[in-house]
Amino acid sequence: MKSLCLKVVFLHTVDPIAQWKSLSQEQARVVDMLNQAKRIRYLNARTDISFSVEGRTWINSDGLNNMPSGEVYTSPSKTQSMAISILIIH
């Protein structure tokens, strides 16, 4: 458990601060792209899900306010419904 805790906050690396800064920059590029999106669609062999993100603000959770961190997030539109279609293959 201790090893996992060290890894999720980059304490196992030579320079944890540089690692967090690099992650922040990478996620900032993703946030910039997603803030331009109107719809998100996730499609694979078993799932087809899409939802509106128009007018939503994406957040870069890069370790400044929460630990562990390392994600970008938002919430779906309050006025749009989410369509879910799942194909189960046996």
Stockholm file with secondary structure:
# STOCKHOLM 1.0

chainA/1-90         MKSLCLKVVFLHTVDPIAQWKSLSQEQARVVDMLNQAKRIRYLNARTDISFSVEGRTWINSDGLNNMPSGEVYTSPSKTQSMAISILIIH
#=GR chainA/1-90 SS CHHHHHHHTTTTSSCHHHHHHHHHHHHHHHHHHHTTCSEEEEECSSEEEEEECTTCCCEEECSSSSSSCCEEECCCCSSSCCEEEECCCC
#=GC SS_cons        CHHHHHHHTTTTSSCHHHHHHHHHHHHHHHHHHHTTCSEEEEECSSEEEEEECTTCCCEEECSSSSSSCCEEECCCCSSSCCEEEECCCC
//
